[in-house]
């Protein structure tokens, strides 16, 4: 007799319940005897259902967890939500220790908040690799230096590192100053109404710097191209690229639909597909045009695309070596845009908002800026080689903001199919295959044992000693660009851009909160700090409602 529908349904439900329990038990047994705490989560970090519902459910679970007692079963929210590391800071490891495991039905994770161990994980790039399932979606237009492992990564790294040189840094410096100059004028002009668009304006500035330093195509801060014959096409490309970068998660998901015809794609996703199509087509056209210029031996240019093509061609000239395909060049150019745009624009947005609450930090910075730059007001005469190295307080401002509000606050690695021996607090531990290893930067960046009792406070001066020399944390303690072999090649690019922008904004500008009706400055500062803390991880960390922290910019004598 054939089983009835009810019997089949019950069997399926039982199977669906038993499988997660079986997988959870299996993962637990793999690590229970390794000598470190093991905590349990019903959801893996990449569980599709959890990714969809966590933003809605997380606040509820947090409140239930705070009750304690039987509601402690909801404690998993402190280490399973995307932004849990950001909000928990060092308290997470204060509860469970510097190293502990998280097991769920879908994954086994090792969380590390021990600097020497974090350093070892980042240094051993062949043993602790990037998980293809996690990083593969970033191959939107082609393989790139961020997503590759092994010899593929080594080839990409050899070719993609040379473009980030001093010639390009000088170009970044000049363009950042010009963009910041125009942005400051725009903000000062809105002093009566206040600036509600700090985050969006920071994105515009970062995008324009990328267009100039990355592709040699200059835009005014207001959006118009500068001296281009194909202004409409370039402006359209810039708008499409801006949409992609501003909505990166949606763009990554939509990229999987690129081969589908337009009629088969939901209307709300079609605009993003068209933007992705336009960005890809235009970047390939830029590469073709640039390659034609290289073949015709046109004068060398300093933008990243030109330098990347030259480096790729030079690599191909080596015996037994190959350069990058056009798809790989476009893939790397796209990842340059993603990394550079999000890191710089987000950091500037957080910095401006934070500065509005602290006039003493502004005065501290302005003292250095005016000492270095003197009375020269023409930004085109500010000298990169002479001035940038001396603006140490401005760089300290960047470091301190990245420490607390960096775009990413954990570094994921993977043991793949191999056992790996890892030294953890003097003990050699064998980590099983298929373990996700997370360097918890959010904790490392706020450990009171290193940073002091005020580790959660934003204090840029902590980076300089009494002689104004930079203090260097021990390896593994500060990881905004990672370090070791896979250190971000655009680290200097971002530093130069940030320092130039801050120098221009604060040399003659000051910022304060835009007060609400009958609001005192003390209350405004509390409000703004709440807006800053109300941040969430998309692909990178962003304030959920930056428009709730408007500011007023004024000139200062």
C-alpha positions in Angstrom: 0.0 0.0 0.0 1.4 3.4 -1.1 2.1 5.8 1.8 -0.5 8.6 2.1 0.2 12.3 1.6 0.1 12.8 5.4 2.7 10.2 6.0 5.0 11.6 3.3 4.6 15.1 4.7 5.4 14.0 8.3 8.4 12.1 7.1 9.7 15.1 5.2 9.2 17.3 8.3 11.1 14.8 10.5 13.9 14.6 7.9 14.2 18.4 7.8 14.4 18.5 11.6 16.8 15.6 12.0 19.3 16.6 9.3 20.3 20.0 11.0 20.6 18.2 14.4 22.8 15.6 12.8 25.0 18.1 11.1 25.3 20.3 14.2 26.3 17.2 16.3 28.8 16.2 13.7 30.4 19.7 13.7 30.5 19.8 17.5 32.2 16.5 17.8 34.9 17.6 15.4 36.2 20.3 17.7 35.0 19.5 21.2 38.3 18.1 22.3 40.6 20.8 21.0 40.7 22.6 24.3 38.8 25.7 23.5 35.2 26.8 24.3 32.5 25.7 21.8 29.3 27.6 21.5 26.3 26.6 19.4 24.2 28.6 16.9 21.1 27.3 15.1 22.2 29.3 12.0 25.4 29.5 10.1 26.7 32.9 9.1 25.8 32.3 5.4 22.5 30.5 6.0 20.2 32.0 3.3 17.1 32.1 5.6 19.1 33.7 8.4 20.6 36.3 6.0 17.0 37.3 5.0 15.4 37.5 8.5 18.2 38.5 10.8 17.9 42.3 10.5 14.2 42.0 11.6 14.7 39.3 14.3 18.0 40.4 15.8 16.7 43.2 17.9 14.0 40.9 19.4 16.6 38.2 20.1 18.9 40.7 21.7 16.2 41.9 24.1 15.2 38.3 25.0 18.9 37.4 25.6 19.3 40.3 28.0 16.6 38.8 30.3 18.9 35.9 31.1 17.7 32.6 32.7 16.0 30.4 30.2 16.1 33.2 27.6 19.9 32.7 27.5 19.2 30.3 24.6 19.1 33.5 22.5 22.7 34.3 23.3 23.6 33.0 19.9 22.6 36.4 18.5 25.7 37.9 19.9 27.9 35.8 17.6 25.7 34.9 14.6 24.3 38.1 13.2 26.3 40.0 10.5 26.9 43.0 12.8 27.3 41.1 16.0 31.1 41.5 16.1 30.7 45.3 15.6 28.2 45.7 18.5 29.8 43.1 20.8 33.4 44.4 20.4 35.7 42.9 23.0 32.9 41.7 25.2 32.3 38.7 23.0 35.7 37.3 23.8 35.6 38.5 27.3 32.8 36.0 27.8 34.3 33.1 25.9 38.0 33.7 25.8 40.4 34.9 23.1 39.8 31.9 20.9 36.6 29.8 20.6 34.6 27.8 18.2 31.1 28.4 16.9 29.3 25.4 15.5 26.0 25.4 13.5 24.4 22.9 11.2 26.1 24.5 8.2 29.5 25.5 9.4 32.3 25.3 12.0 33.9 28.6 12.8 37.0 29.5 14.7 37.0 33.0 16.1 40.4 34.5 16.9 41.1 37.6 19.1 44.7 36.8 19.9 47.2 39.0 18.0 50.0 36.5 17.4 47.5 33.9 16.1 45.8 36.5 13.9 49.2 37.4 12.5 50.0 33.7 11.8 46.7 33.2 10.0 47.2 36.2 7.8 50.8 35.3 7.0 50.2 31.7 6.0 48.2 32.5 2.9 48.7 29.0 1.3 47.4 27.2 4.4 44.5 29.6 5.4 42.9 30.4 2.1 39.9 32.4 1.0 36.8 30.3 0.7 35.7 30.2 -2.9 32.0 30.0 -1.9 32.3 33.2 0.1 34.6 35.2 -2.3 33.5 33.8 -5.7 30.5 36.2 -6.0 33.0 39.1 -6.2 34.1 37.7 -9.6 31.4 39.9 -11.1 33.3 40.6 -14.3 36.3 38.3 -14.0 38.7 36.7 -11.6 40.7 39.1 -9.5 43.4 39.5 -6.9 40.9 39.4 -4.0 39.2 36.2 -4.9 42.1 34.0 -6.0 44.3 31.5 -4.1 47.5 29.7 -4.8 49.4 30.4 -8.0 46.5 32.2 -9.6 46.7 34.7 -6.7 50.4 35.0 -7.1 50.1 35.9 -10.8 47.4 38.5 -10.1 49.4 40.0 -7.2 52.6 40.4 -9.3 50.6 42.3 -11.9 48.2 44.3 -9.8 50.7 45.7 -7.3 52.9 47.8 -9.5 50.1 50.2 -10.6 49.9 51.5 -7.0 53.0 53.5 -7.1 54.2 57.0 -6.2 53.2 58.5 -9.6 49.6 57.3 -9.0 49.7 58.5 -5.4 50.6 62.0 -6.6 47.6 61.9 -9.0 45.3 60.7 -6.1 46.6 63.6 -4.0 45.9 66.3 -6.6 42.4 64.9 -7.5 41.4 64.4 -3.9 42.3 68.0 -3.0 40.3 69.4 -6.0 37.3 67.3 -5.1 37.5 68.2 -1.4 37.8 71.9 -2.3 34.5 71.7 -4.3 32.8 69.6 -1.7 33.7 72.1 1.1 32.4 75.0 -1.0 29.1 73.1 -1.5 28.8 72.3 2.2 29.6 75.9 3.4 26.9 77.2 1.0 24.4 75.0 2.8 25.2 76.4 6.3 21.7 77.8 6.8 19.9 74.5 6.0 22.6 72.1 7.1 24.2 69.2 5.2 22.1 66.1 5.3 24.0 64.3 2.5 27.5 63.7 4.1 27.4 60.0 3.3 26.2 60.5 -0.3 28.6 63.4 -0.9 31.5 61.3 0.4 30.6 58.6 -2.0 30.5 61.1 -4.9 34.0 62.4 -3.9 35.4 58.8 -3.7 33.9 57.9 -7.0 35.3 60.9 -8.7 38.8 60.3 -7.4 38.5 56.7 -8.6 37.4 57.9 -12.0 40.4 60.2 -12.3 43.1 58.0 -10.7 41.7 54.7 -12.0 40.7 55.6 -15.5 42.1 59.0 -16.2 38.6 60.5 -16.6 38.0 63.6 -14.5 34.6 64.8 -13.1 33.8 68.0 -11.3 32.3 67.3 -7.8 28.9 68.5 -9.2 29.0 65.7 -11.7 30.0 67.1 -15.1 33.0 65.7 -17.0 36.1 67.8 -17.5 37.3 68.1 -21.1 35.8 64.9 -22.5 34.4 64.6 -26.0 32.2 61.6 -25.0 30.7 63.4 -22.0 27.3 61.7 -22.2 28.7 58.1 -22.4 31.2 58.8 -19.6 28.6 60.5 -17.4 26.2 57.5 -18.0 28.9 55.1 -17.0 29.8 57.0 -13.9 26.1 57.0 -12.9 25.8 53.2 -13.5 29.0 52.5 -11.6 27.8 54.7 -8.7 24.5 52.7 -8.5 26.5 49.4 -8.5 28.9 50.5 -5.7 26.1 52.0 -3.6 24.0 48.8 -3.8 26.8 46.2 -3.9 24.9 43.3 -2.3 22.1 43.7 -4.8 24.6 44.0 -7.6 26.4 40.8 -6.6 23.1 38.9 -6.5 21.9 40.5 -9.8 25.2 39.5 -11.5 24.1 35.9 -11.3 21.1 36.8 -13.5 23.2 38.5 -16.3 22.6 35.7 -18.8 18.9 35.8 -18.4 16.8 37.8 -20.9 15.3 41.0 -19.7 11.8 39.7 -19.7 12.8 36.9 -17.2 14.2 39.2 -14.6 11.9 40.9 -11.9 11.4 44.5 -12.7 13.0 45.7 -9.4 16.2 43.9 -10.4 16.2 45.0 -14.1 17.6 48.4 -13.4 20.6 46.9 -11.6 21.1 44.4 -14.4 21.2 47.3 -17.0 23.7 49.1 -14.8 26.0 46.1 -14.5 25.8 45.6 -18.3 26.7 49.2 -18.9 29.6 49.1 -16.4 31.0 45.9 -17.9 30.7 47.0 -21.5 32.2 50.4 -20.9 35.1 49.1 -18.9 35.9 46.6 -21.7 35.8 49.5 -24.1 38.1 51.6 -21.9 40.6 48.7 -21.8 40.4 48.3 -25.6 41.1 52.0 -26.1 43.9 52.0 -23.6 45.5 48.9 -25.1 45.4 50.5 -28.5 47.2 53.5 -27.0 49.8 51.3 -25.5 50.3 49.5 -28.8 50.8 52.8 -30.5 53.4 53.7 -27.9 51.5 56.7 -26.7 53.0 58.6 -23.7 52.6 56.7 -20.4 49.8 57.8 -18.1 49.6 57.4 -14.4 46.1 56.1 -13.9 45.6 52.5 -12.6 44.1 51.1 -15.8 47.1 52.3 -17.9 49.6 51.0 -15.3 47.8 47.7 -15.0 47.9 47.1 -18.7 51.6 47.9 -18.9 52.3 45.5 -15.9 50.2 42.8 -17.6 52.1 43.2 -20.9 55.4 43.2 -19.0 54.5 40.0 -17.2 53.5 38.3 -20.5 57.0 39.0 -21.9 58.6 36.8 -19.2 59.5 33.2 -20.2 56.7 30.8 -19.5 54.5 33.6 -18.0 51.1 35.0 -19.1 49.5 38.3 -18.4 45.9 39.0 -17.5 43.1 38.5 -19.9 40.8 41.4 -20.6 38.1 39.8 -18.4 40.7 39.6 -15.5 41.8 43.2 -16.1 38.2 44.4 -15.9 37.6 42.1 -12.9 40.6 43.7 -11.1 39.6 47.2 -12.0 36.1 46.5 -10.6 37.5 45.2 -7.4 39.7 48.3 -7.1 36.6 50.4 -7.4 34.8 48.3 -4.7 37.6 48.3 -2.2 38.7 51.9 -2.8 35.2 53.4 -2.9 33.8 51.7 0.1 36.8 52.1 2.3 37.4 55.8 1.7 33.8 57.0 1.3 32.6 55.2 4.5 35.6 56.4 6.5 35.1 60.0 5.4 31.4 59.8 6.3 32.1 58.5 9.8 34.9 61.0 10.3 32.9 64.1 9.4 30.0 62.9 11.6 32.4 62.2 14.5 34.3 65.5 14.1 31.0 67.4 14.4 30.8 66.2 18.0 34.4 67.2 19.0 35.8 70.7 18.4 39.0 69.8 20.3 40.0 67.2 17.7 39.3 69.6 14.9 41.5 72.2 16.5 44.2 69.6 17.1 44.1 68.6 13.4 44.0 72.2 12.2 47.1 73.1 14.2 49.1 70.5 12.2 47.5 71.3 8.9 48.3 75.0 9.1 51.8 74.3 10.3 52.5 72.1 7.4 50.7 74.0 4.6 51.2 77.5 5.8 49.2 80.3 4.3 49.0 78.7 0.8 45.3 78.5 -0.2 45.7 77.2 -3.7 45.3 73.4 -3.3 47.0 72.9 -6.7 50.2 74.2 -5.1 50.1 71.8 -2.2 53.0 69.3 -2.6 52.4 65.6 -2.2 56.0 64.5 -1.6 56.6 67.3 0.9 53.3 67.7 2.7 51.7 64.2 2.9 54.4 62.6 5.1 54.1 65.5 7.6 50.3 65.3 8.1 50.6 62.6 10.7 47.6 63.7 12.8 45.4 63.5 9.7 46.6 59.9 9.2 46.1 59.2 12.9 42.5 60.3 12.4 42.1 57.7 9.7 43.6 55.0 11.7 41.5 55.7 14.8 38.3 55.8 12.7 39.2 52.5 11.0 40.0 51.0 14.4 36.4 51.5 15.5 34.4 51.9 12.3 36.4 50.1 9.6 34.5 48.8 6.6 35.1 45.2 7.6 35.5 43.9 11.1 36.4 40.3 10.6 38.8 38.6 8.2 37.6 35.2 6.9 39.9 32.4 6.0 39.4 28.7 5.4 41.3 25.5 6.0 39.7 23.9 2.9 40.3 20.2 2.7 43.4 20.1 4.8 44.3 19.8 8.5 46.3 22.9 9.6 48.5 23.2 12.7 48.1 26.6 14.4 49.9 28.0 17.4 47.4 29.4 19.8 48.7 31.0 23.0 51.7 28.7 23.1 49.7 25.6 22.3 50.0 23.7 18.9 46.4 23.0 17.8 45.4 20.9 14.8 42.5 22.6 13.1 40.3 20.2 11.1 39.4 20.6 7.4 36.5 22.8 6.3 36.8 25.2 9.3 36.1 28.9 8.7 38.7 30.9 10.5 37.7 34.4 11.5 40.2 37.0 12.6 37.9 39.1 14.8 39.2 42.6 14.1 36.3 44.3 16.0 37.6 42.6 19.2 41.3 43.0 18.5 40.8 46.7 17.8 39.2 47.3 21.2 41.0 44.9 23.6 41.5 46.9 26.8 44.7 44.8 27.5 46.4 46.7 24.6 44.3 49.8 23.8 43.6 50.7 27.4 40.4 51.3 29.5 39.2 53.8 26.9 39.5 51.4 24.0 35.9 51.9 23.0 36.4 55.7 22.8 37.3 57.6 19.6 40.6 59.3 20.4 42.9 59.9 17.4 45.8 61.2 19.5 46.4 57.7 20.8 48.3 56.9 17.6 51.1 59.4 18.3 53.7 59.6 21.0 55.0 62.7 22.7 57.3 63.3 19.7 54.5 63.0 17.2 55.8 59.7 15.9 53.4 56.9 15.0 52.9 54.1 17.4 52.8 50.7 15.7 50.6 48.0 17.3 52.1 44.5 17.3 51.4 42.3 14.2 47.9 41.1 14.1 46.5 43.7 16.5 45.4 46.2 13.9 44.0 44.8 10.6 42.0 47.3 8.5 44.0 46.4 5.3 45.0 43.0 6.6 48.8 42.4 6.5 51.2 39.7 5.4 51.3 38.6 1.7 47.6 39.6 1.1 47.9 43.1 2.4 45.6 45.5 0.4 47.6 46.9 -2.5 45.6 50.1 -2.4 46.5 50.9 1.2 48.6 53.9 0.2 46.0 55.1 -2.3 43.3 55.3 0.4 45.7 56.9 2.9 46.7 59.6 0.5 43.1 60.3 -0.5 41.9 60.5 3.0 44.7 62.8 4.3 44.2 65.2 1.3 40.5 65.4 1.9 40.8 66.1 5.7 43.6 68.6 5.1 41.5 70.6 2.7 38.3 70.4 4.8 39.8 71.5 8.1 42.4 74.0 7.0 39.7 76.6 6.6 36.6 74.7 7.7 34.9 73.6 10.9 31.9 71.4 11.4 29.2 71.2 14.1 25.9 69.4 14.6 22.8 70.8 13.0 20.6 71.4 16.0 16.9 70.4 16.1 14.4 72.8 17.4 15.1 73.6 21.1 17.9 71.1 21.1 21.1 71.7 23.2 24.5 70.9 21.8 24.9 68.2 24.5 21.7 66.5 23.4 22.7 66.7 19.7 26.0 65.0 20.4 24.2 62.1 22.1 21.8 61.9 19.1 24.7 61.8 16.6 26.5 59.1 18.6 23.4 57.0 18.5 23.2 57.4 14.7 26.8 56.3 14.4 26.2 53.2 16.6 23.1 52.4 14.5 25.3 50.8 11.9 25.0 47.6 9.9 27.0 45.4 7.7 26.0 45.2 4.0 29.2 44.3 2.2 30.9 46.9 4.4 29.9 48.8 7.5 27.5 51.8 7.0 25.3 54.0 9.2 21.7 53.0 8.7 20.4 56.6 8.8 23.2 59.1 8.3 20.6 61.7 7.3 19.6 61.8 11.0 22.9 63.4 11.8 23.0 66.5 9.6 26.0 68.9 10.1 26.8 72.5 9.5 30.1 73.6 7.8 31.5 77.0 8.3 34.7 78.8 7.3 37.2 79.6 10.0 39.8 82.4 10.0 
